[in-house]
């Protein structure tokens, strides 16, 4: 048998290095990436060059190090780097870099490249424990995650100055393994050319001119699904009620009510290869919302509700027109175990779906508003998979893995 090719052959990695003592590990990381077959374009911030000689990375990388936006030989180097990358990896990523990237500040070559790229981004933070645990850093990391960045958590160990704690950059070997897993996953389970329609967020049903009935769906899981599908090369439309960040490559369509969501989804679903209804659609709405504000002096209003259209059930009923389409529903329940399984199976059958993503929203750390989730995937073919408590992007990856399997079976 011929030997297996190195895992990153043909992959272009932009390796960003910031000013941290962990910059010395970037040399090892660069060498390992090149050994794994990657083409590595190193970019250093000015501060990084205080810790590690640019010559070192130029010698180890596939191209000379770039440090400036203002290189006369190459105008707009960030655009060229960003467009050519299969992945941008920042290792080490300092608190400053995470803050600038989260805030959209592009004041040096590395941050400009991060904003200009459509490629997946992986950040490997390194800093003192106090800085890592500061709410500003924690918020920046959470925001970057929601926007689709992949964060390789720092470990516990010795830090600069002899301190010991969390904040030590992940080891180069582990970062390479993570990149291989990430790009490998993207390569093997690609969605290039696939049109995916995702819904997200809870709908808001007007009671009067200033009040509405709503639910606790935050939209985080739907936005994570859209980000993951786009990172895998899909053309993604996200019909959302949420004001959350939208990942690059995702076309957002903002709606508010179940009726608006129904119009947008039914109007666009004919073009979609995959529809994922992650939204919390209201089941009832006020029958006759008052056109003006209801006044206290008029007494307690009697609110009559009427059912909203079930969008997913409508898609399920008309799917004979699109037999190849993959239809995924969610089931947000307040039971776990066998009860959750039963509800998932019922919705799968009633709405004529391929896959149901069921979760017990009353479980700790799962469901509404959290950055993490724990779900049960139930397929129409009887398959079941539990995805243990993890961040919503990882849950999205598992859901899309199942979708890829369904598309593959359908097309074979
Ligand atoms: N859904 C929909 N339109 C509605 C209600 C729900 O498209 N009017 C979709 C949701 O986006 C979700 C799935 O149907 O993907 C299940 O929603 P859920 O509210 O859990 O279930 P219901 O059908 O409302 O059933 P029940 O009230 O029995 O839980």
Boltz pocket constraint, residues with backbone or C-beta under 6 A from the ligand:
constraints:
  - pocket:
      binder: B
      contacts: [[A, 258], [A, 277], [A, 278], [A, 279], [A, 280], [A, 281], [A, 282], [A, 283], [A, 308], [A, 309], [A, 310], [A, 311], [A, 312], [A, 313], [A, 328], [A, 329], [A, 330], [A, 331], [A, 332], [A, 333], [A, 347]]
      max_distance: 6.0
